[in-house]
Amino acid sequence: MLVLTRKKGQSINIGNDIRVVLLDVTGDTVRIGLDAPSDVAIYRSEIFQTLRRENREAVANLNAISEIENLVKISHKDRKS
Amino acid sequence: MPKDKNIYTFTAGLPGLPTELNKFELVSLASDSPFFFLQSVQDETVCFILVNPFMFFTDYEFEITNDVTEVMDMNASEQLAVFCIVNAGKGLKDATVNLLAPVILNVATGKARQVVLVDKRYTIRHPLSVNKPPSEKEDK
């Protein structure tokens, strides 16, 4: 891992179009500003792992799809009658 | 930029999926249903169940930060549609909803993004009680 020392207000460029700015340091909390193109996703690391796993698990299987389709059919019929 | 009917592009992809799977069709099941499918255009085996969160969680709310409006070219909130992903891997009875990371669609441009809220009230697996018919809440 590349390690750099920066002061408040200084920044780092990653590639051509990503910039990381060190906005503020208070105690052990650091505020960071990020400029990146819209096709670069930025997430806090701890939630990113959980979100990746959850999305993979949420890809619907055929059972779940037909359960939803049935539910919609039933409630549609109920409201008509 | 005009968009294809109901096709949305996740310009930054969806976490956990291969980055090339970024185009999805929003399929509505019935005009009065809170459920939708988000079907991958590139891989027919990849489909998410979406729910209109406001029909199940009437006090669901969040603020969309500037960085999100910027990357999605949004000027007005009328352009927005908000959905949450349902995890029904163990059947609909035990289904959960991801209220922490809603999917935001820009209906005008076709851009989409899954955002992570900073809000302790919402979790990634909120129980979804399908038995409570959402129609009861439609009167409001």
gemmi code that builds the backbone of each chain (N, CA, C; Angstrom):
import gemmi

chains = {
    "A": [
        ("MET", (0.833, -1.202, 0.000), (0.000, 0.000, 0.000), (0.867, 1.251, 0.000)),
        ("LEU", (0.530, 2.170, -0.862), (1.252, 3.445, -0.895), (0.825, 4.310, 0.293)),
        ("VAL", (1.776, 4.832, 1.007), (1.449, 5.661, 2.176), (2.004, 7.068, 1.969)),
        ("LEU", (1.133, 8.083, 2.061), (1.553, 9.472, 1.894), (1.146, 10.280, 3.111)),
        ("THR", (1.933, 11.274, 3.459), (1.543, 12.172, 4.547), (1.017, 13.469, 3.943)),
        ("ARG", (-0.160, 13.907, 4.415), (-0.777, 15.126, 3.894), (-1.192, 16.029, 5.040)),
        ("LYS", (-1.258, 17.328, 4.780), (-1.755, 18.268, 5.788), (-3.166, 18.693, 5.413)),
        ("LYS", (-3.872, 19.249, 6.386), (-5.231, 19.736, 6.153), (-5.259, 20.660, 4.918)),
        ("GLY", (-6.209, 20.429, 4.022), (-6.334, 21.273, 2.828), (-5.548, 20.743, 1.643)),
        ("GLN", (-4.623, 19.828, 1.884), (-3.857, 19.271, 0.764), (-4.619, 18.125, 0.120)),
        ("SER", (-4.217, 17.760, -1.062), (-4.975, 16.720, -1.761), (-4.061, 15.748, -2.494)),
        ("ILE", (-4.689, 14.728, -3.039), (-3.985, 13.683, -3.782), (-4.762, 13.428, -5.065)),
        ("ASN", (-4.091, 13.279, -6.177), (-4.765, 12.879, -7.411), (-4.518, 11.406, -7.676)),
        ("ILE", (-5.590, 10.716, -8.064), (-5.465, 9.307, -8.456), (-5.871, 9.232, -9.914)),
        ("GLY", (-4.965, 8.867, -10.760), (-5.262, 8.861, -12.190), (-5.555, 10.271, -12.667)),
        ("ASN", (-6.281, 10.390, -13.771), (-6.523, 11.703, -14.368), (-7.669, 12.449, -13.723)),
        ("ASP", (-8.649, 11.729, -13.181), (-9.843, 12.461, -12.796), (-10.387, 12.125, -11.407)),
        ("ILE", (-9.559, 11.594, -10.535), (-10.000, 11.387, -9.161), (-9.117, 12.221, -8.235)),
        ("ARG", (-9.769, 13.011, -7.384), (-9.017, 13.839, -6.453), (-9.544, 13.604, -5.046)),
        ("VAL", (-8.647, 13.421, -4.114), (-8.999, 13.219, -2.710), (-8.450, 14.402, -1.926)),
        ("VAL", (-9.334, 15.122, -1.232), (-8.914, 16.301, -0.471), (-9.076, 16.023, 1.014)),
        ("LEU", (-8.040, 16.335, 1.780), (-8.133, 16.180, 3.224), (-8.717, 17.477, 3.783)),
        ("LEU", (-9.993, 17.442, 4.143), (-10.687, 18.670, 4.511), (-10.430, 19.086, 5.948)),
        ("ASP", (-10.479, 18.115, 6.863), (-10.416, 18.496, 8.277), (-9.942, 17.313, 9.120)),
        ("VAL", (-9.227, 17.615, 10.166), (-8.794, 16.580, 11.112), (-9.170, 17.032, 12.518)),
        ("THR", (-9.996, 16.221, 13.182), (-10.359, 16.516, 14.572), (-10.172, 15.243, 15.379)),
        ("GLY", (-9.186, 15.246, 16.273), (-8.916, 14.044, 17.057), (-8.586, 12.896, 16.125)),
        ("ASP", (-9.340, 11.797, 16.228), (-9.053, 10.666, 15.343), (-10.038, 10.610, 14.178)),
        ("THR", (-10.745, 11.718, 13.917), (-11.686, 11.759, 12.797), (-11.130, 12.638, 11.677)),
        ("VAL", (-11.170, 12.101, 10.480), (-10.664, 12.825, 9.320), (-11.805, 13.022, 8.335)),
        ("ARG", (-12.027, 14.259, 7.871), (-13.044, 14.495, 6.842), (-12.358, 14.572, 5.493)),
        ("ILE", (-12.905, 13.802, 4.554), (-12.280, 13.675, 3.249), (-13.258, 14.125, 2.172)),
        ("GLY", (-12.807, 14.916, 1.229), (-13.628, 15.286, 0.077), (-13.155, 14.507, -1.134)),
        ("LEU", (-14.112, 14.032, -1.940), (-13.743, 13.210, -3.091), (-14.357, 13.758, -4.365)),
        ("ASP", (-13.543, 13.957, -5.375), (-14.024, 14.311, -6.712), (-13.735, 13.149, -7.625)),
        ("ALA", (-14.799, 12.595, -8.229), (-14.585, 11.448, -9.115), (-15.655, 11.456, -10.187)),
        ("PRO", (-15.380, 10.870, -11.352), (-16.400, 10.796, -12.408), (-17.586, 9.940, -11.955)),
        ("SER", (-18.724, 10.113, -12.644), (-19.957, 9.465, -12.187), (-19.917, 7.943, -12.320)),
        ("ASP", (-18.980, 7.410, -13.098), (-18.944, 5.950, -13.213), (-18.036, 5.321, -12.154)),
        ("VAL", (-17.547, 6.138, -11.240), (-16.757, 5.593, -10.133), (-17.631, 5.596, -8.884)),
        ("ALA", (-17.865, 4.429, -8.347), (-18.706, 4.326, -7.155), (-17.842, 4.530, -5.919)),
        ("ILE", (-18.338, 5.326, -4.988), (-17.600, 5.557, -3.744), (-18.472, 5.120, -2.570)),
        ("TYR", (-17.991, 4.172, -1.801), (-18.729, 3.697, -0.636), (-17.777, 3.592, 0.541)),
        ("ARG", (-18.297, 3.746, 1.747), (-17.500, 3.443, 2.940), (-17.195, 1.948, 2.915)),
        ("SER", (-15.944, 1.590, 3.194), (-15.519, 0.196, 2.989), (-16.328, -0.803, 3.797)),
        ("GLU", (-16.629, -0.476, 5.059), (-17.284, -1.476, 5.901), (-18.679, -1.812, 5.376)),
        ("ILE", (-19.389, -0.825, 4.817), (-20.722, -1.104, 4.298), (-20.634, -1.715, 2.893)),
        ("PHE", (-19.568, -1.406, 2.172), (-19.424, -1.901, 0.805), (-19.398, -3.429, 0.759)),
        ("GLN", (-18.662, -4.046, 1.699), (-18.592, -5.509, 1.742), (-19.972, -6.112, 1.996)),
        ("THR", (-20.680, -5.534, 2.968), (-22.012, -6.031, 3.326), (-22.975, -5.857, 2.153)),
        ("LEU", (-22.901, -4.706, 1.501), (-23.803, -4.412, 0.391), (-23.559, -5.359, -0.781)),
        ("ARG", (-22.302, -5.639, -1.059), (-21.988, -6.564, -2.153), (-22.592, -7.938, -1.907)),
        ("ARG", (-22.434, -8.404, -0.657), (-22.946, -9.726, -0.308), (-24.477, -9.726, -0.395)),
        ("GLU", (-25.086, -8.667, 0.129), (-26.538, -8.592, 0.148), (-27.102, -8.558, -1.279)),
        ("ASN", (-26.505, -7.769, -2.152), (-26.984, -7.696, -3.533), (-26.875, -9.054, -4.225)),
        ("ARG", (-25.761, -9.733, -3.996), (-25.599, -11.055, -4.619), (-26.674, -12.015, -4.132)),
        ("GLU", (-26.948, -11.950, -2.828), (-27.973, -12.852, -2.283), (-29.373, -12.456, -2.712)),
        ("ALA", (-29.562, -11.178, -3.037), (-30.904, -10.699, -3.375), (-31.276, -10.963, -4.829)),
        ("VAL", (-30.314, -11.394, -5.646), (-30.674, -11.757, -7.019), (-31.745, -12.839, -6.915)),
        ("ALA", (-32.903, -12.552, -7.525), (-34.084, -13.377, -7.253), (-33.987, -14.738, -7.926)),
        ("ASN", (-34.338, -15.787, -7.191), (-34.436, -17.102, -7.799), (-35.846, -17.279, -8.382)),
        ("LEU", (-36.026, -18.325, -9.163), (-37.304, -18.504, -9.866), (-38.479, -18.642, -8.901)),
        ("ASN", (-38.225, -19.305, -7.753), (-39.296, -19.447, -6.766), (-39.798, -18.093, -6.295)),
        ("ALA", (-38.847, -17.230, -5.947), (-39.222, -15.913, -5.431), (-39.979, -15.134, -6.506)),
        ("ILE", (-39.522, -15.251, -7.741), (-40.183, -14.523, -8.829), (-41.625, -14.990, -9.002)),
        ("SER", (-41.831, -16.314, -8.971), (-43.213, -16.775, -9.167), (-44.066, -16.468, -7.933)),
        ("GLU", (-43.449, -16.455, -6.740), (-44.204, -16.056, -5.543), (-44.732, -14.626, -5.688)),
        ("ILE", (-43.870, -13.753, -6.166), (-44.275, -12.349, -6.352), (-45.361, -12.255, -7.426)),
        ("GLU", (-45.149, -12.977, -8.524), (-46.133, -12.924, -9.616), (-47.506, -13.392, -9.138)),
        ("ASN", (-47.516, -14.455, -8.328), (-48.788, -14.953, -7.793), (-49.442, -13.946, -6.863)),
        ("LEU", (-48.620, -13.371, -5.995), (-49.134, -12.386, -5.045), (-49.798, -11.215, -5.772)),
        ("VAL", (-49.134, -10.749, -6.816), (-49.670, -9.616, -7.572), (-50.972, -10.015, -8.258)),
        ("LYS", (-50.987, -11.236, -8.805), (-52.199, -11.714, -9.479), (-53.372, -11.764, -8.497)),
        ("ILE", (-53.104, -12.321, -7.304), (-54.180, -12.487, -6.310), (-54.720, -11.137, -5.868)),
        ("SER", (-53.836, -10.218, -5.522), (-54.324, -8.943, -4.992), (-55.031, -8.146, -6.096)),
        ("HIS", (-54.627, -8.382, -7.334), (-55.264, -7.708, -8.454), (-56.717, -8.204, -8.585)),
        ("LYS", (-56.873, -9.525, -8.463), (-58.185, -10.131, -8.589), (-59.111, -9.659, -7.445)),
        ("ASP", (-58.533, -9.645, -6.221), (-59.300, -9.227, -5.041), (-59.903, -7.849, -5.208)),
        ("ARG", (-59.109, -6.962, -5.742), (-59.570, -5.593, -5.832), (-60.625, -5.410, -6.935)),
        ("LYS", (-60.554, -6.282, -7.934), (-61.529, -6.188, -9.016), (-62.898, -6.682, -8.561)),
        ("SER", (-62.864, -7.756, -7.739), (-64.139, -8.358, -7.382), (-64.871, -7.573, -6.313)),
    ],
    "B": [
        ("MET", (-30.634, 13.740, -22.792), (-30.409, 12.417, -23.414), (-31.690, 11.590, -23.317)),
        ("PRO", (-32.322, 11.281, -24.437), (-33.537, 10.468, -24.370), (-33.181, 9.038, -23.997)),
        ("LYS", (-34.105, 8.359, -23.333), (-33.760, 7.006, -22.898), (-34.732, 5.995, -23.475)),
        ("ASP", (-34.252, 4.756, -23.574), (-35.118, 3.663, -23.994), (-36.171, 3.475, -22.919)),
        ("LYS", (-37.303, 2.993, -23.348), (-38.407, 2.816, -22.420), (-38.004, 1.897, -21.261)),
        ("ASN", (-38.080, 2.438, -20.052), (-37.865, 1.666, -18.825), (-36.511, 0.980, -18.710)),
        ("ILE", (-35.547, 1.396, -19.519), (-34.198, 0.851, -19.362), (-33.364, 1.862, -18.589)),
        ("TYR", (-32.713, 1.371, -17.545), (-31.911, 2.254, -16.703), (-30.463, 1.777, -16.680)),
        ("THR", (-29.548, 2.744, -16.649), (-28.125, 2.425, -16.621), (-27.535, 2.810, -15.275)),
        ("PHE", (-26.980, 1.809, -14.609), (-26.257, 2.068, -13.360), (-24.835, 2.439, -13.764)),
        ("THR", (-24.586, 3.745, -13.887), (-23.301, 4.188, -14.443), (-22.126, 3.692, -13.603)),
        ("ALA", (-22.345, 3.480, -12.315), (-21.259, 2.993, -11.459), (-21.441, 1.508, -11.125)),
        ("GLY", (-22.330, 0.840, -11.833), (-22.574, -0.577, -11.557), (-23.366, -0.781, -10.272)),
        ("LEU", (-23.593, -2.053, -9.952), (-24.258, -2.394, -8.694), (-23.260, -3.205, -7.871)),
        ("PRO", (-22.979, -2.788, -6.637), (-22.004, -3.510, -5.821), (-22.341, -5.002, -5.738)),
        ("GLY", (-21.346, -5.832, -5.979), (-21.552, -7.273, -5.883), (-21.788, -7.934, -7.223)),
        ("LEU", (-22.183, -7.140, -8.224), (-22.410, -7.699, -9.555), (-21.225, -7.354, -10.448)),
        ("PRO", (-21.006, -8.160, -11.496), (-19.960, -7.792, -12.450), (-20.248, -6.400, -13.036)),
        ("THR", (-19.226, -5.563, -13.187), (-19.450, -4.175, -13.605), (-20.143, -4.062, -14.955)),
        ("GLU", (-19.967, -5.092, -15.807), (-20.591, -4.970, -17.134), (-22.117, -5.130, -17.083)),
        ("LEU", (-22.629, -5.667, -15.996), (-24.090, -5.764, -15.858), (-24.626, -4.443, -15.297)),
        ("ASN", (-24.770, -3.472, -16.189), (-25.190, -2.160, -15.685), (-26.498, -1.662, -16.299)),
        ("LYS", (-27.073, -2.432, -17.216), (-28.338, -2.011, -17.825), (-29.475, -2.919, -17.361)),
        ("PHE", (-30.526, -2.289, -16.840), (-31.641, -3.050, -16.288), (-32.955, -2.475, -16.788)),
        ("GLU", (-33.918, -3.366, -16.976), (-35.254, -2.911, -17.329), (-36.128, -2.933, -16.076)),
        ("LEU", (-36.859, -1.846, -15.863), (-37.804, -1.798, -14.758), (-39.129, -2.348, -15.273)),
        ("VAL", (-39.549, -3.483, -14.714), (-40.770, -4.142, -15.169), (-41.847, -3.939, -14.110)),
        ("SER", (-42.931, -3.278, -14.473), (-44.005, -3.134, -13.486), (-44.999, -4.271, -13.687)),
        ("LEU", (-45.487, -4.809, -12.570), (-46.293, -6.030, -12.627), (-47.780, -5.722, -12.753)),
        ("ALA", (-48.218, -4.715, -12.042), (-49.609, -4.280, -12.116), (-49.616, -2.848, -11.629)),
        ("SER", (-50.532, -2.058, -12.137), (-50.487, -0.624, -11.826), (-50.651, -0.355, -10.330)),
        ("ASP", (-51.327, -1.293, -9.625), (-51.560, -1.049, -8.203), (-50.636, -1.874, -7.313)),
        ("SER", (-49.612, -2.476, -7.895), (-48.730, -3.325, -7.096), (-47.513, -2.550, -6.609)),
        ("PRO", (-47.092, -2.802, -5.362), (-45.875, -2.165, -4.870), (-44.616, -2.861, -5.392)),
        ("PHE", (-44.803, -4.031, -6.061), (-43.643, -4.805, -6.496), (-43.292, -4.552, -7.958)),
        ("PHE", (-41.984, -4.575, -8.221), (-41.461, -4.404, -9.574), (-40.318, -5.398, -9.744)),
        ("PHE", (-39.993, -5.691, -10.985), (-38.778, -6.452, -11.248), (-37.750, -5.524, -11.865)),
        ("LEU", (-36.497, -5.755, -11.503), (-35.392, -5.050, -12.132), (-34.578, -6.114, -12.858)),
        ("GLN", (-34.833, -6.220, -14.141), (-34.300, -7.323, -14.935), (-33.064, -6.868, -15.705)),
        ("SER", (-31.980, -7.616, -15.542), (-30.770, -7.286, -16.299), (-31.025, -7.465, -17.784)),
        ("VAL", (-30.606, -6.486, -18.574), (-30.753, -6.572, -20.023), (-29.685, -7.504, -20.587)),
        ("GLN", (-28.537, -7.555, -19.887), (-27.404, -8.313, -20.414), (-27.363, -9.767, -19.955)),
        ("ASP", (-28.024, -10.074, -18.841), (-28.005, -11.446, -18.331), (-29.403, -11.791, -17.800)),
        ("GLU", (-30.095, -12.647, -18.545), (-31.504, -12.902, -18.194), (-31.676, -13.623, -16.855)),
        ("THR", (-30.576, -14.193, -16.318), (-30.709, -14.882, -15.035), (-30.596, -13.909, -13.850)),
        ("VAL", (-30.256, -12.662, -14.142), (-30.109, -11.690, -13.050), (-31.322, -10.775, -12.991)),
        ("CYS", (-32.102, -10.947, -11.940), (-33.318, -10.163, -11.768), (-33.479, -9.852, -10.282)),
        ("PHE", (-33.778, -8.617, -9.984), (-34.047, -8.240, -8.595), (-35.538, -7.994, -8.418)),
        ("ILE", (-36.023, -8.258, -7.208), (-37.379, -7.865, -6.857), (-37.265, -6.507, -6.175)),
        ("LEU", (-38.003, -5.547, -6.688), (-37.984, -4.218, -6.073), (-39.329, -3.956, -5.427)),
        ("VAL", (-39.292, -3.088, -4.429), (-40.541, -2.701, -3.807), (-40.564, -1.184, -3.688)),
        ("ASN", (-41.745, -0.623, -3.813), (-41.925, 0.790, -3.519), (-41.928, 0.915, -1.991)),
        ("PRO", (-40.843, 1.429, -1.398), (-40.715, 1.354, 0.064), (-41.796, 2.142, 0.796)),
        ("PHE", (-42.294, 3.201, 0.182), (-43.239, 4.091, 0.870), (-44.588, 3.422, 1.094)),
        ("MET", (-44.864, 2.344, 0.355), (-46.134, 1.647, 0.534), (-46.086, 0.681, 1.716)),
        ("PHE", (-44.894, 0.314, 2.145), (-44.768, -0.579, 3.300), (-44.257, 0.161, 4.536)),
        ("PHE", (-43.414, 1.132, 4.303), (-42.809, 1.881, 5.413), (-43.173, 3.343, 5.204)),
        ("THR", (-44.319, 3.718, 5.776), (-44.883, 5.023, 5.425), (-44.026, 6.196, 5.907)),
        ("ASP", (-43.171, 5.959, 6.916), (-42.347, 7.086, 7.370), (-40.910, 7.011, 6.843)),
        ("TYR", (-40.706, 6.195, 5.836), (-39.373, 6.097, 5.223), (-39.012, 7.424, 4.580)),
        ("GLU", (-37.850, 7.932, 4.901), (-37.440, 9.218, 4.337), (-35.930, 9.320, 4.346)),
        ("PHE", (-35.403, 10.075, 3.414), (-33.969, 10.375, 3.443), (-33.706, 11.577, 2.565)),
        ("GLU", (-32.548, 12.151, 2.792), (-32.160, 13.308, 2.013), (-31.155, 12.847, 0.974)),
        ("ILE", (-31.320, 13.315, -0.235), (-30.357, 12.949, -1.269), (-29.269, 14.016, -1.303)),
        ("THR", (-28.049, 13.579, -1.096), (-26.949, 14.534, -0.979), (-26.544, 15.072, -2.350)),
        ("ASN", (-25.850, 16.193, -2.311), (-25.455, 16.870, -3.553), (-24.624, 15.996, -4.479)),
        ("ASP", (-23.779, 15.173, -3.881), (-22.907, 14.368, -4.744), (-23.733, 13.407, -5.587)),
        ("VAL", (-24.854, 12.927, -5.027), (-25.700, 12.010, -5.793), (-26.454, 12.767, -6.888)),
        ("THR", (-27.003, 13.919, -6.561), (-27.734, 14.686, -7.572), (-26.795, 15.083, -8.703)),
        ("GLU", (-25.563, 15.375, -8.353), (-24.593, 15.764, -9.365), (-24.298, 14.636, -10.345)),
        ("VAL", (-23.975, 13.459, -9.807), (-23.584, 12.373, -10.706), (-24.781, 11.868, -11.502)),
        ("MET", (-25.989, 12.103, -10.996), (-27.149, 11.603, -11.737), (-27.805, 12.688, -12.584)),
        ("ASP", (-27.183, 13.838, -12.731), (-27.708, 14.977, -13.501), (-29.138, 15.305, -13.094)),
        ("MET", (-29.367, 15.426, -11.815), (-30.737, 15.703, -11.403), (-30.897, 17.171, -11.075)),
        ("ASN", (-32.002, 17.754, -11.542), (-32.291, 19.132, -11.160), (-33.527, 19.184, -10.279)),
        ("ALA", (-34.415, 18.253, -10.469), (-35.670, 18.323, -9.725), (-36.013, 16.959, -9.180)),
        ("SER", (-36.648, 16.951, -8.009), (-36.961, 15.664, -7.410), (-38.098, 14.953, -8.141)),
        ("GLU", (-38.816, 15.680, -9.013), (-39.884, 15.010, -9.779), (-39.305, 13.948, -10.709)),
        ("GLN", (-38.029, 14.097, -11.023), (-37.405, 13.163, -11.952), (-37.061, 11.853, -11.272)),
        ("LEU", (-37.250, 11.798, -9.954), (-36.731, 10.669, -9.198), (-37.753, 9.579, -8.929)),
        ("ALA", (-37.302, 8.355, -8.973), (-38.105, 7.247, -8.471), (-37.224, 6.479, -7.492)),
        ("VAL", (-37.808, 6.076, -6.372), (-37.043, 5.385, -5.336), (-37.602, 3.983, -5.138)),
        ("PHE", (-36.722, 2.995, -5.165), (-37.120, 1.612, -4.918), (-36.139, 0.983, -3.949)),
        ("CYS", (-36.567, -0.101, -3.294), (-35.646, -0.855, -2.456), (-35.625, -2.309, -2.919)),
        ("ILE", (-34.462, -2.933, -2.775), (-34.288, -4.308, -3.227), (-34.801, -5.272, -2.162)),
        ("VAL", (-35.589, -6.244, -2.613), (-36.141, -7.263, -1.723), (-35.254, -8.504, -1.799)),
        ("ASN", (-34.916, -9.061, -0.638), (-34.203, -10.328, -0.598), (-35.203, -11.403, -0.186)),
        ("ALA", (-35.617, -12.221, -1.173), (-36.611, -13.261, -0.890), (-35.995, -14.636, -1.121)),
        ("GLY", (-34.702, -14.739, -0.832), (-33.991, -15.989, -1.047), (-34.569, -17.146, -0.244)),
        ("LYS", (-35.156, -16.824, 0.928), (-35.735, -17.874, 1.767), (-37.256, -17.876, 1.646)),
        ("GLY", (-37.760, -17.362, 0.550), (-39.203, -17.309, 0.354), (-39.753, -15.958, 0.766)),
        ("LEU", (-40.910, -15.653, 0.239), (-41.504, -14.342, 0.460), (-41.891, -14.112, 1.920)),
        ("LYS", (-42.220, -15.228, 2.608), (-42.608, -15.154, 4.022), (-41.510, -14.519, 4.871)),
        ("ASP", (-40.270, -14.856, 4.546), (-39.129, -14.371, 5.328), (-38.348, -13.292, 4.581)),
        ("ALA", (-39.026, -12.624, 3.665), (-38.324, -11.647, 2.832), (-37.900, -10.431, 3.646)),
        ("THR", (-36.782, -9.839, 3.218), (-36.314, -8.602, 3.842), (-36.139, -7.536, 2.763)),
        ("VAL", (-36.133, -6.299, 3.204), (-35.958, -5.177, 2.276), (-34.706, -4.411, 2.666)),
        ("ASN", (-33.953, -4.006, 1.683), (-32.756, -3.215, 1.929), (-33.132, -1.732, 1.973)),
        ("LEU", (-33.435, -1.265, 3.178), (-33.814, 0.150, 3.327), (-32.579, 1.044, 3.429)),
        ("LEU", (-31.442, 0.438, 3.741), (-30.219, 1.227, 3.918), (-29.636, 1.684, 2.583)),
        ("ALA", (-29.835, 0.867, 1.542), (-29.238, 1.210, 0.247), (-30.302, 1.200, -0.850)),
        ("PRO", (-31.124, 2.259, -0.906), (-32.175, 2.310, -1.923), (-31.604, 2.508, -3.328)),
        ("VAL", (-32.415, 2.120, -4.299), (-32.054, 2.313, -5.701), (-32.778, 3.566, -6.191)),
        ("ILE", (-32.030, 4.500, -6.718), (-32.627, 5.747, -7.179), (-32.544, 5.810, -8.692)),
        ("LEU", (-33.692, 6.054, -9.318), (-33.734, 6.127, -10.770), (-34.049, 7.553, -11.192)),
        ("ASN", (-33.358, 8.033, -12.197), (-33.708, 9.307, -12.796), (-34.557, 8.999, -14.025)),
        ("VAL", (-35.874, 9.204, -13.893), (-36.790, 8.812, -14.969), (-36.577, 9.630, -16.232)),
        ("ALA", (-35.994, 10.814, -16.086), (-35.793, 11.658, -17.265), (-34.598, 11.209, -18.088)),
        ("THR", (-33.513, 10.819, -17.414), (-32.288, 10.514, -18.157), (-31.989, 9.018, -18.230)),
        ("GLY", (-32.636, 8.216, -17.388), (-32.368, 6.786, -17.403), (-31.141, 6.390, -16.600)),
        ("LYS", (-30.591, 7.346, -15.829), (-29.449, 6.990, -14.979), (-29.942, 6.425, -13.652)),
        ("ALA", (-29.203, 5.474, -13.125), (-29.617, 4.847, -11.872), (-28.406, 4.654, -10.976)),
        ("ARG", (-28.678, 4.588, -9.658), (-27.595, 4.387, -8.707), (-28.140, 3.808, -7.421)),
        ("GLN", (-27.372, 2.920, -6.842), (-27.723, 2.434, -5.508), (-26.926, 3.261, -4.509)),
        ("VAL", (-27.622, 3.993, -3.655), (-26.931, 4.860, -2.705), (-26.999, 4.250, -1.305)),
        ("VAL", (-26.005, 4.544, -0.494), (-26.009, 4.063, 0.887), (-26.325, 5.241, 1.795)),
        ("LEU", (-27.375, 5.112, 2.579), (-27.765, 6.190, 3.474), (-26.906, 6.171, 4.727)),
        ("VAL", (-26.738, 7.331, 5.321), (-26.103, 7.390, 6.637), (-27.230, 7.672, 7.615)),
        ("ASP", (-27.894, 6.618, 8.048), (-29.077, 6.779, 8.884), (-29.260, 5.504, 9.704)),
        ("LYS", (-29.121, 5.657, 11.015), (-29.133, 4.470, 11.871), (-30.511, 3.800, 11.956)),
        ("ARG", (-31.559, 4.478, 11.491), (-32.897, 3.891, 11.557), (-33.075, 2.747, 10.560)),
        ("TYR", (-32.274, 2.755, 9.522), (-32.519, 1.804, 8.439), (-31.434, 0.749, 8.353)),
        ("THR", (-31.858, -0.473, 8.059), (-30.917, -1.582, 7.964), (-30.954, -2.170, 6.560)),
        ("ILE", (-29.971, -3.032, 6.322), (-29.851, -3.653, 5.008), (-30.855, -4.817, 4.883)),
        ("ARG", (-31.355, -5.298, 6.030), (-32.340, -6.392, 6.022), (-33.503, -6.074, 6.947)),
        ("HIS", (-34.396, -5.279, 6.446), (-35.575, -4.922, 7.224), (-36.680, -5.920, 6.886)),
        ("PRO", (-37.335, -6.535, 7.895), (-38.377, -7.524, 7.576), (-39.503, -6.902, 6.742)),
        ("LEU", (-39.939, -7.648, 5.739), (-41.037, -7.185, 4.882), (-42.246, -8.055, 5.189)),
        ("SER", (-43.287, -7.458, 5.756), (-44.469, -8.273, 6.023), (-45.459, -8.113, 4.886)),
        ("VAL", (-45.403, -9.088, 3.988), (-46.219, -9.035, 2.783), (-47.697, -9.239, 3.111)),
        ("ASN", (-47.949, -9.897, 4.245), (-49.332, -10.209, 4.584), (-50.167, -8.963, 4.863)),
        ("LYS", (-49.466, -7.913, 5.325), (-50.164, -6.653, 5.520), (-50.409, -6.062, 4.137)),
        ("PRO", (-51.653, -6.057, 3.659), (-51.855, -5.578, 2.303), (-51.573, -4.087, 2.204)),
        ("PRO", (-50.740, -3.698, 1.250), (-50.387, -2.297, 1.129), (-51.576, -1.420, 0.760)),
        ("SER", (-52.654, -2.056, 0.284), (-53.807, -1.267, -0.150), (-54.400, -0.469, 1.012)),
        ("GLU", (-54.234, -0.995, 2.246), (-54.769, -0.288, 3.412), (-54.166, 1.089, 3.578)),
        ("LYS", (-52.944, 1.208, 3.087), (-52.245, 2.475, 3.294), (-52.439, 3.419, 2.116)),
        ("GLU", (-53.084, 2.930, 1.057), (-53.200, 3.750, -0.143), (-54.177, 4.910, 0.020)),
        ("ASP", (-55.075, 4.776, 0.994), (-56.107, 5.793, 1.167), (-55.535, 7.179, 1.455)),
        ("LYS", (-54.394, 7.187, 2.159), (-53.806, 8.463, 2.573), (-53.505, 9.379, 1.388)),
    ],
}
model = gemmi.Model(1)
for chain_id, residues in chains.items():
    chain = gemmi.Chain(chain_id)
    for i, (resn, *xyz) in enumerate(residues, 1):
        res = gemmi.Residue()
        res.name, res.seqid = resn, gemmi.SeqId(i, " ")
        for name, pos in zip(("N", "CA", "C"), xyz):
            atom = gemmi.Atom()
            atom.name, atom.element = name, gemmi.Element(name[0])
            atom.pos, atom.b_iso = gemmi.Position(*pos), 0.0
            res.add_atom(atom)
        chain.add_residue(res)
    model.add_chain(chain)
structure = gemmi.Structure()
structure.add_model(model)
structure.setup_entities()
